[in-house]
Amino acid sequence: MSTSIFIAWRSGTPEQGEWSPVARLDRGGDGYRFVYTQGARMLAGFRPFPGLPDLGEVYWSNELFPMLANRLLSRSRPEYEAWLTWGGFDPHHSPEPLAVLSVTGGIRQTDALEVFPSPTPDAQGNYLTRFFLHGLRHAGPEVHERLVELKAGATLGLELEDDNIRDPRAVAVLFNDSLRMRLGYVPRYLARDARTLIEHAGIEAIDLQVARINPSAPLQMRMLCRLSAPWPAGFAPCTAPEFQPIVAGNAPENAAHVA
């Protein structure tokens, strides 16, 4: 059974940057396949990752590529158990590396790369994904004061920000109360899917909840969200142009091998 994740990169600064998927990683029985997507050509300022220099190449490795393996915290680190717990994992039963990356995003505090999975239907046939809230660093002190009141399972609100000058596809995440104060945003690379789900089912049908609050975690891992929605007929997630591979190819014998 294969597993797929996308790699997103941010151009510009944390305050004014733009996120886009730039690569896809697939795991099969024979190893890992890496390919750049059209987003790598569309996103201003993007440069190929170290060791993977050709945008038009398919790369194959028996082991997880170092650029991603280095984003898995070592078991010897004292914060290892807390790190897994922030992502909702049982630290006493080590999950698969791609499962960890899919939730933690491979996030580092100082760089511009994030990993996320291609959503698949759950057992009930619904769209289901988890993500860490974006934009919390820009929230005011009143938001951070109220954040500690939230518990796992709390319902959150959504709002389409069509007039957002930085991103007209922005989907804001709100406190689900009469004040409707903005907490942050659905990650930009998932916003297009979120808007499609809202268009088909209505915003009231989108179930967005707090999966975890991590008070001691860095801001980018402070709040884990869970989004569930009816899966529309004919809907395919992550199919916008920026998600499409630059070059096709699946067989390792036809790919560049990375040791």
C-alpha positions as CSV (number, residue, x, y, z in Angstrom):
1,M,0.0,0.0,0.0
2,S,1.5,3.3,-1.0
3,T,1.4,6.6,1.0
4,S,1.7,10.0,-0.5
5,I,2.6,13.3,1.0
6,F,3.2,16.8,-0.6
7,I,6.0,19.1,0.3
8,A,5.1,22.8,0.5
9,W,7.5,25.7,0.5
10,R,7.1,29.3,1.5
11,S,8.5,32.1,-0.6
12,G,9.2,35.5,1.0
13,T,9.0,36.2,4.7
14,P,6.8,34.6,7.4
15,E,4.7,37.8,7.4
16,Q,4.3,38.2,3.6
17,G,5.3,34.9,2.1
18,E,3.2,32.6,-0.1
19,W,2.9,28.9,0.4
20,S,2.6,26.4,-2.4
21,P,3.1,22.6,-2.9
22,V,6.4,22.1,-4.8
23,A,7.0,18.3,-4.6
24,R,5.3,15.0,-4.0
25,L,6.7,11.9,-2.2
26,D,5.2,8.5,-2.7
27,R,6.1,5.4,-0.7
28,G,5.6,2.0,-2.2
29,G,6.9,-1.5,-1.5
30,D,10.2,-0.7,-3.2
31,G,11.1,2.5,-1.5
32,Y,10.4,6.3,-1.9
33,R,9.7,8.2,-5.1
34,F,10.2,12.0,-5.2
35,V,9.0,14.3,-8.0
36,Y,8.7,18.0,-8.2
37,T,5.3,19.5,-9.0
38,Q,4.3,22.4,-11.2
39,G,4.2,24.5,-8.0
40,A,8.0,24.5,-8.0
41,R,7.9,26.4,-11.3
42,M,5.0,28.6,-10.4
43,L,6.2,29.8,-7.0
44,A,8.5,32.8,-7.2
45,G,12.0,32.3,-5.7
46,F,11.9,28.5,-5.3
47,R,15.1,26.6,-5.8
48,P,15.5,22.8,-6.0
49,F,16.3,21.1,-2.7
50,P,19.9,20.0,-1.9
51,G,20.7,16.6,-3.5
52,L,17.6,16.9,-5.8
53,P,18.8,19.4,-8.3
54,D,16.7,18.7,-11.4
55,L,13.0,19.8,-11.5
56,G,12.4,17.5,-14.4
57,E,13.8,14.3,-12.8
58,V,12.1,11.5,-10.9
59,Y,14.2,10.5,-7.8
60,W,14.1,7.1,-6.1
61,S,15.5,6.0,-2.8
62,N,15.3,2.9,-0.7
63,E,15.4,5.0,2.4
64,L,13.5,8.2,3.3
65,F,15.3,11.2,1.6
66,P,17.6,13.0,4.0
67,M,15.8,16.3,3.7
68,L,12.8,14.7,5.2
69,A,14.5,12.2,7.5
70,N,16.2,15.1,9.2
71,R,12.8,16.5,10.2
72,L,12.0,13.5,12.3
73,L,13.1,14.1,15.9
74,S,15.6,11.6,17.2
75,R,14.4,9.2,19.9
76,S,17.4,10.3,21.9
77,R,16.2,13.9,22.2
78,P,14.6,14.7,25.6
79,E,11.6,16.3,23.9
80,Y,10.9,13.3,21.7
81,E,7.8,12.0,23.5
82,A,6.3,15.5,23.8
83,W,6.9,16.1,20.1
84,L,5.0,13.0,19.2
85,T,2.2,13.8,21.7
86,W,1.8,17.3,20.1
87,G,0.9,15.5,16.9
88,G,-1.6,13.2,18.6
89,F,0.6,10.1,18.5
90,D,1.3,7.5,21.3
91,P,5.0,8.1,22.1
92,H,5.3,4.5,23.3
93,H,4.3,3.0,19.9
94,S,6.5,4.7,17.3
95,P,4.4,5.4,14.2
96,E,5.6,5.2,10.5
97,P,7.8,8.1,9.5
98,L,5.4,9.4,6.8
99,A,2.5,9.3,9.3
100,V,4.5,11.5,11.7
101,L,5.5,13.9,8.9
102,S,1.9,14.1,7.7
103,V,0.7,15.5,11.0
104,T,3.8,17.3,12.4
105,G,4.5,18.8,8.9
106,G,8.2,18.3,9.4
107,I,8.0,21.9,10.8
108,R,11.1,23.7,11.9
109,Q,10.8,27.0,13.6
110,T,13.3,28.8,11.3
111,D,12.6,27.5,7.8
112,A,10.1,27.6,5.0
113,L,9.1,24.0,4.4
114,E,6.1,22.0,5.5
115,V,4.8,18.5,4.7
116,F,1.1,17.5,4.4
117,P,-0.8,14.4,3.2
118,S,-3.1,14.0,0.2
119,P,-6.5,13.5,2.0
120,T,-8.4,10.3,1.5
121,P,-11.9,9.3,2.5
122,D,-12.4,8.0,6.0
123,A,-14.4,4.9,6.9
124,Q,-17.6,6.9,6.5
125,G,-16.6,8.2,3.1
126,N,-15.9,11.8,4.4
127,Y,-13.0,14.1,3.7
128,L,-10.8,14.0,6.8
129,T,-7.5,15.9,7.4
130,R,-5.5,17.2,10.4
131,F,-3.4,20.3,10.3
132,F,-1.6,22.7,12.6
133,L,-3.3,26.1,12.6
134,H,-1.4,28.7,10.5
135,G,-1.2,32.4,11.4
136,L,-1.3,32.1,15.1
137,R,1.9,34.2,15.4
138,H,0.0,37.1,14.0
139,A,-2.9,36.9,16.5
140,G,-3.3,39.5,19.2
141,P,-2.9,38.9,22.9
142,E,-6.6,38.6,23.4
143,V,-6.6,35.5,21.1
144,H,-3.7,33.9,23.0
145,E,-5.4,34.5,26.3
146,R,-8.6,32.8,25.0
147,L,-6.6,30.0,23.4
148,V,-5.9,28.3,26.7
149,E,-9.7,28.0,27.2
150,L,-10.1,25.7,24.2
151,K,-10.2,21.9,24.8
152,A,-9.9,19.0,22.4
153,G,-13.2,18.5,20.7
154,A,-14.2,22.2,20.8
155,T,-15.9,23.3,17.6
156,L,-14.4,26.0,15.5
157,G,-15.8,28.3,12.9
158,L,-14.8,29.1,9.3
159,E,-15.0,32.2,7.2
160,L,-14.1,32.8,3.6
161,E,-11.9,36.0,3.3
162,D,-12.5,36.9,-0.4
163,D,-11.3,40.4,0.3
164,N,-8.0,39.3,1.8
165,I,-5.4,41.3,-0.2
166,R,-2.6,38.8,0.5
167,D,-4.6,35.7,-0.4
168,P,-8.1,35.9,-1.9
169,R,-8.6,32.2,-1.3
170,A,-7.9,32.5,2.4
171,V,-10.1,30.5,4.8
172,A,-10.0,31.9,8.3
173,V,-10.5,29.8,11.5
174,L,-12.6,31.5,14.2
175,F,-13.8,31.0,17.7
176,N,-17.2,29.4,17.4
177,D,-19.1,31.9,19.5
178,S,-20.9,35.2,19.2
179,L,-17.7,37.2,18.9
180,R,-16.3,35.1,16.0
181,M,-12.8,36.2,16.8
182,R,-10.2,35.1,14.3
183,L,-7.7,32.5,15.5
184,G,-5.7,31.9,12.3
185,Y,-6.1,30.2,9.0
186,V,-6.4,26.9,7.2
187,P,-3.0,26.3,5.6
188,R,-2.9,28.0,2.2
189,Y,-2.2,24.8,0.4
190,L,-5.4,23.3,1.8
191,A,-7.6,26.4,1.3
192,R,-8.6,25.5,-2.3
193,D,-9.9,22.1,-1.2
194,A,-11.7,23.7,1.8
195,R,-13.5,26.2,-0.5
196,T,-14.5,23.4,-2.8
197,L,-16.0,21.4,0.1
198,I,-17.8,24.5,1.4
199,E,-19.2,25.2,-2.1
200,H,-20.6,21.7,-2.4
201,A,-21.9,21.2,1.1
202,G,-22.2,24.6,2.7
203,I,-20.1,26.0,5.4
204,E,-22.4,24.6,8.1
205,A,-21.6,21.0,6.9
206,I,-17.8,21.5,7.6
207,D,-16.9,20.0,10.9
208,L,-13.8,21.8,12.2
209,Q,-12.6,20.9,15.7
210,V,-9.7,21.3,18.0
211,A,-7.8,18.0,18.0
212,R,-5.1,19.1,20.5
213,I,-3.9,22.2,22.3
214,N,-0.2,22.1,23.1
215,P,0.6,24.9,25.6
216,S,4.3,24.1,25.7
217,A,4.8,23.7,22.0
218,P,6.2,26.3,19.6
219,L,3.5,28.5,18.1
220,Q,3.5,26.6,14.8
221,M,2.5,23.4,16.7
222,R,0.4,25.0,19.3
223,M,-3.0,24.0,17.9
224,L,-3.8,20.9,16.0
225,C,-7.1,21.0,14.1
226,R,-9.3,18.2,12.6
227,L,-11.4,19.0,9.6
228,S,-14.2,16.6,8.3
229,A,-16.7,17.2,5.6
230,P,-18.9,15.3,3.2
231,W,-16.9,14.0,0.2
232,P,-18.6,15.4,-2.9
233,A,-19.3,13.1,-5.9
234,G,-16.4,13.3,-8.3
235,F,-14.2,15.3,-6.0
236,A,-10.5,14.7,-6.1
237,P,-8.3,16.6,-3.5
238,C,-5.0,18.3,-4.3
239,T,-5.6,18.4,-8.1
240,A,-5.0,22.1,-8.8
241,P,-2.2,22.9,-11.3
242,E,0.4,23.4,-8.6
243,F,-0.1,19.8,-7.4
244,Q,0.6,18.2,-10.7
245,P,3.9,16.5,-11.3
246,I,6.3,18.1,-13.7
247,V,7.3,14.7,-15.1
248,A,5.6,11.3,-14.9
249,G,7.3,8.1,-14.0
250,N,6.9,5.4,-11.4
251,A,9.5,2.7,-11.9
252,P,12.8,3.0,-10.0
253,E,14.8,1.8,-12.9
254,N,13.7,4.9,-14.8
255,A,14.5,7.3,-12.0
256,A,17.6,8.9,-10.5
257,H,18.7,6.9,-7.5
258,V,19.6,8.8,-4.3
259,A,21.7,6.9,-1.8
